[in-house]
């Protein structure tokens, strides 16, 4: 079974298959939607392997567009002929919880879930929309903002709901405005020293800096240029790593911290 709120992103098969031609139907991957049992009558095949010219083996294959999501069963038939040897079969799952952003006229309308799993709000139309669309979470999208109107922006996530229908339901509420589909991001990495210098990184939180690690965790070919007060070239993480240093732009104890902090945060 695929976990609630997720769908399959990629699949990888690592094995040896001597004496098999690339177009042999020896690997079958099927998905049965809306069930926890395998049913060949409703099973959907990820691909017709007999029509593929090149081997799909020993590589990651992206099947996220097939939308094999939670509330469905996956079954895999593995090759056994001619001494085929399986080493591993891996799946990667990605978040499948569409989000919607909008503004409330008052933070007093922010809903809360009771111990029965029901959403409650002073705006009953709003609460009904949440309960009808299998909403999993309701959070302030910009909780770290210093602007009061930005604190009224909510991010609501549902479990694979129909986003268009959800938006239509929300529009019935008079306390909601500015409805847009939210970003589809996943946190894949998080630095272990994020709060080392400060308990709250207001500016970094505001721009969601942690998500930069989803793009890259660093590369020795990347050159960082600092166009501000200078950095400490003898810092333990910068020694023998900088390619140019302006000796006329010396750092100071009171003004170097931003550069120093950035250098530490976005190192490899």
DATA-V521043 format. One line per field, one symbol per residue. ss: DSSP state (H for helix, E for strand, C for the rest). psi: psi as a letter, one per 30 degrees, with the letter a starting at -180 (. if undefined). burial: I if it has 9 or more other ideal C-beta (glycine too) atoms within 8 Angstrom, else O. A space follows every 50 residues. Layout:
BEGIN
ss->???
psi->???
burial->???
END
This chain:
BEGIN
ss->CCCCCEEEEEEEEEEECCCCCCCCCCCEEEEEECCCCCCCCCCEECCCHH HCCCCCCCCEEECHHHCCECCEEEEEECCCHHHCEEEEEEEEEEECCCEE EEEECCHHHCCEECCCCCEECCCHHHHHHHHHCCEEEEEECCCCCCCCCH HHEEEEEECCCCHHHHHHHHCCCCCEEEEEECCCCCCCCCCCCCCCCCCC CHHHHHCCHHHHHHHCCCCCCCCCCCCCCCCCCCCCCCCCCCCCCCCCCC CCCCCCHHHHHHHHHCCC
psi->kklkgllkelkkjjlkikgklfgkifjkjlkjkhlglkjfffkkkeljff gkelkglhlkkjgeffhjllglkkkkklkflhgkkkeljkkkklkhjklk klkkfkfffklkkafggkkklfjeeeeeeeffghkekjljehffkfkeff ffkkkkklihljeeeeeeeeffkfgklhklklkilkjelkkfgegeekfj ieeeeeghfffeffekglkffkkkkjhaklljfgkfffkgfkfkkjffik llefgfeeeeeeeeegl.
burial->OIOOIIIIIIIIIIIOIOOIOOIIOIIOIIIIOOIOOOOOOOIIOIIOIO OIOOOIIOOOOOIIOIOIIIOIIIIIOOIOOOOIOOOOIOIIIIOIIIII IIIIIOOOIIIOOOOOOOIOIOIOIIIIIIIOIOIOOIOIIIOOOOOOOO IIIIIIIIIIIOIOIIIOIIOOIOIIOOIOOIOOOOOOOOOOOIOOOOOO IOOIIIOOIIIOIIOOOOOOOOOOOIOOIIIIOOIOOIOOOOOOOOOOOO IOOOOIOIIIIIIIIOOO
END
